[in-house]
Amino acid sequence: MVSTYPPTQCGIATFAAALAGGLYEYGDDVGIVRVGADGEPPAKIVIAELNNQDGLEMIEAMDALNRADVVIVQHEYGIYDGSDGDSIVAVLEGIERPTIVVAHTVLEHPTPHQRFVLEAVVRAADAVVVMTEAGRVRLCSNFDVDARKISVIPHGAAVSSAVRLEDSKERPRLLTWGLLGPGKGIEWAIDALALVDDLRPKPVYVVAGNTHPKVHEYEGDVYRDMLIQRAKDRHVDVVFDPEYRSLPALAQLISESTMVILPYDSPDQVTSGVLVDAIAAGRPVIATAFPHAVELLSSGAGIVVPRRDPEAIAEAIRTALTTPGMVNAMASEARRLAPELAWPHIASRYAALGEELLDNRAPLSANR
């Protein structure tokens, strides 16, 4: 697998580690060719590095990839070298084994070069995975790609045990978690909390996570500091928790929440690991109308609201918390959806796709 990988803190690294673990449980042997972590100590699973596009490191990485049966490449514009990460195209073209590209970002309005890069990536791959039907439609409609290569495999759930919500007279706990930076929309949720200040018991909002390392590199904690000041100015109860959690600790944090709030600004988010983890943990969700939320919450596990709209978020919070049985009904639907999102199930689908590619490649291999 070509990907960022822990200890790098990013969603792609977390995804890769969870998928690798699921494939290992399935019975496959997984090695990581790691990108974006120059100088960080590698985990045992890391068999090569791909941070320098010249020299011995590149040769070692390509040799490792071409010894594999199947190569899975995590694609996100920002994790590879070059303009819009275009260096990954040459890597893909040099891989002789069957390749599965996981397209984490499919932009609705890409720049010409972003379009060129993703089309070249799809062209070089044997199969491409998107994680929502919305992503498949966008990729096939807005890009010049071979639709026959495209499969939909949902994002797996890092938290797979759905803890039942218990009726309680304690204060409702609203939760947002993940690395912080502009575009997360948490400011709108803070504003919404001020609009439901009359609710009793009063909700408390937990914002768990620190500034994204790449954001911190360029602007420090400007966004996080703004959120802290905004909560003070609005006189609302917001707990800012910067702790980086293991998966069991994250599971505990989610299980302690009443609802999860995903107030993202971007309409381009065709995949959200936080959304999947919330549903897999049996938690109701209030989310802005990004494609993954619209799709996953359509059966009643949450409420979808317009972006950048504190009044709409506040109304959703008020309705959910004051309508008898509504929170538990949404939680019940989330628990119904959870089993097919668990990583072991998702990993088995990647394994099956890899086996299919190997079967299709078998006659060619036999002639070598």
Beta strands, then each sheet from edge to edge (+ up, - down):
strand 1: 2-3
strand 2: 32-34
strand 3: 46-49
strand 4: 71-75
strand 5: 99-103
strand 6: 127-130
strand 7: 150-152
strand 8: 173-177
strand 9: 204-208
strand 10: 238-241
strand 11: 259-262
strand 12: 285-288
strand 13: 302-305
sheet 1: 1+ 2+ 3+
sheet 2: 4+ 5+ 6+ 7+
sheet 3: 10+ 9+ 8+ 11+ 12+ 13+
end
